[in-house]
Amino acid sequence: MNKLLYFFPQKFASPTDGIYTRIITVLEYLKYRGFKVDMVSFDNPAIEGTYLLDKGLVNTMHYVSAVAKPHPGIKEPLRFIQWKLQNQYYKLFPSKLSLKPPDKVLLLHRMTDELIQKVKELQIEHNYDTLLVTYAYWADIVKHLRSVGFTGRSIIDTTDFLALQLYNTHSPKLSFKQVGELFGDEIELMSQYNDIWHISYEEYLLFSNFLSSSKHTFIPQFFEEKIPSTVAYFKYDLMFIGSDNLYNEEGIIWFFKEVYPLLEKNLKIAIAGKICDKISFEAPNVFKLGFVEDADALFWGSKFTFCPLKRGAGMKVKVIESLSYGIPVVSTFKGIDGFMNKQPLGGILLTDSAVQMAAQIKKLSDDTVYYNEQCKLAMQLFRENFSIQKNYKQLDEIFVSAI
């Protein structure tokens, strides 16, 4: 049995966010291929965090504090205060970025003494064959494992283009020069790994040009194809599901401000996920569902979905998930970030225009022949790019030397 150490920073109780879905689908593959997985994450006392153990997706879970201690070599008082403030913020919100960007070292290098000690202890005890790390922030884990004898395969699942994410989050506080420095740090962190996974095809093309010594693989988000719906009627006409991140919030505000006034008010619009906490808009035909435990019932009870995002990086998991049900998506062009092929895309109706988005929603709602055609094209697009069958083959090629 192959022994794999998996680091993912966030503790979670259930798959309520796109990144959690990514982790679960990778863990399901590893379980299917017989890997024994030990996972390390940052603790969050407010979350029970037994989901992965309950599902049998990991062998053991190890939690460490997200709070970093001031580096003993740092003497500057302002830097010390900054570090202390950042630590307190991460203690309260371990999955969030600081509201004000600290310097580049603190942004991209997030190792803590407790994390270093824990991964070293686990490596000494278990002598892992493979290391898998999510996010380049913690890429230095491999360096510390190697210091205690790790010689196995190292894989980093980049998930986000960090320099771009930080620029989007903190602009205009970050200058272009600072963004360039962050990009350089990101490349340097990733260069320590044998294998680099990219959820976005654009990021695959970009980073593979700079890090030719590593093996780069485009691993999009993938799902199991869902059984055709048995629902006799649609409870909702269109649906959006998302977490409470900045990009979802901006997108949904734009939708209700620019698109909603152009729609017929008999359309039933469902909003699901934590994004509901950010929506102040109220209307009789808008249903804020919050967390929905039965995703199948939600998707099959929705005629189609929409993705109004204007910013962001990586791949939009909500779009792929909709395709896995054979459900069309009305989306801005940001909704297909990370796709290998951009045009034409059957099953995803693309526009950045509020007027055109409203028109597409109307056509899907009113034209049954057109709607059924888009459903077939959505499933075809899914099968050709995002199915388990297709992507398990890619993962097999990566792990063949370890199996």
Secondary structure, DSSP 8 states (H G I E B T S, - for coil): --EEEEE-S---SS--SHHHHHHHHHHHHHHHTT-EEEEEEE--TT----HHHHTT--SEEEEE-------TT---HHHHHHHHHHHHHHHH-TTS--SS---HHHHH----HHHHHHHHHHHHHH--SEEEEESGGGTTHHHHHHTTT--SEEEEE--S-HHHHHHHHHTTSS-HHHHHHHHHHHHHHHTT-SEEEESSHHHHHHHHHH-TTSEEEE----B--------SS-SEEEEEE--S-HHHHHHHHHIIIIIGGGS-TTS-EEEESGGGGG-----TTEEEEES-S-HHHHHHTEEEEEE---S--S--HHHHHHHHTT--EEE-GGGGTT-S--SS-TTEEE-S-HHHHHHHHHHHHH-HHHHHHHHHHHHHHHHHHTBHHHHHHHHHHHHTTT-
